[in-house]
Amino acid sequence: MVIEFSINVENAGDVPFVKVSGEIDVYTCPKLHKVLTEIVASGSPKVVLDLENVHYIDSTGLGTIAHAARTLSKSDGHLNVVCNRPQVRKIFEISGLSSKNISLFDEAAKALAV
């Protein structure tokens, strides 16, 4: 079974809103890395990454997201992650990334409001 992977970038006011669908793994990570790197390089202090439609994330995907968060933190930026699937949320909690400059939210509206 092949799950379609897509990334859609919008701006919610002045905040980049990155909506990802499918699986984030070694095959799809380069695309996500490219998008996040471009957004972070643009100087935005806050980025919202919507993983509501992500069914699976591997360590490569987690590393890509962690790298973007680390880069944002160098300029006091922050990454808000929308994640309501228990299996995906658990990966962030176990890795300890949710205690760094990544905040987890159940809804996009809450992630954008902070």
N, C-alpha and C positions, 0 to 999 in steps of 0.2 A: 504494500500500500504506500503510495507516494503522497505526501502531504505538501501542498503548495506553500512555498515560502514567499513572503512579500514584506516590503518595508514601505510605509507611507509617511512622509514628513509634512507636517503642517505647522503653522504658527498660531498659537493661542495667545493673542496679544503679542508680547515680545518674547514669549517662551516657546522654544522649539518642542514640538510634540511628535514623538517618533512612535508610530504604531507598527508593531511587528506581528506577523501571523505565520504559523507553521512551526517548524522545529529549528532551534538554533544549535547547530553542531559544527563540526569541523568543515563541512561542505558549504554551509551558508554563512559562516562567521566572517569571511573576507568582505562580503557585501555589507554586513552590519558594522564591521570595523571601519570601513570606508565612510559610511554615512555618519557614524558617531565622531570620527576624527574630523570630518569637515565641519560639523556643528560645533564641536569644542573649539576648533581653530577660529571660528567666527567670533568668539569672545562672549558668547552667551553665558551668564553666571548660573543659570538654572536650565536643566533639561528634564523633560518628562519622557520616560520610556514606558510605553504601554505594552505589556506582555500578556494582556487578557486573552489573546487568541494564540498564545504559544503553548504547545502541548508538551514540549520536551526541550530541555537545555542541557548541554554537556559541559564539561570543564573548559573546553575551548571557548564556548559562548560566555560562560561565567567570567573567564579571564578577559575577554574583550570588554565586557561591561565594567569589570573592575578597573581596567586600564583607563577607560573613559572617565570613570569617577575619580581616579587618582589624578588625572590630568586636570579635571575641573577643580579639584581641591587646591591645586597649586595657586589658583587665582580666587580662592574662597568661594568657589562654585559648588553646586550640589546636584545630585542626580536623584530624581524622584521616580520610583518604579511602581507602575500599576501592575499588581500581580494578585489575582484572586484564586488561582488554581493551587490547591494545597501542595501538590507534588513539585511545582515550580517554586512556590514560596519557601518550602522547606529547604531547598538548595541554598537560597540566600541566607536563611537563618543558620543553617549548619555551618556554612562557610565563614560566618562572622561578618560578611559584607554589610549586613543590615545594621551593624553597630558602627560602621565607618561613616562616610559621607553619602551613603545611599539610604534613602527612606522608602519603606514599602507602604503602599496604599491599596485598598480594596477597590477604589473607584477613581476614575480619571478626574472627576470634578474636585475631589479632595487633594489629589496630587498637584493640580494646577493652582489651588487656593493657597497653598503654603508658600 
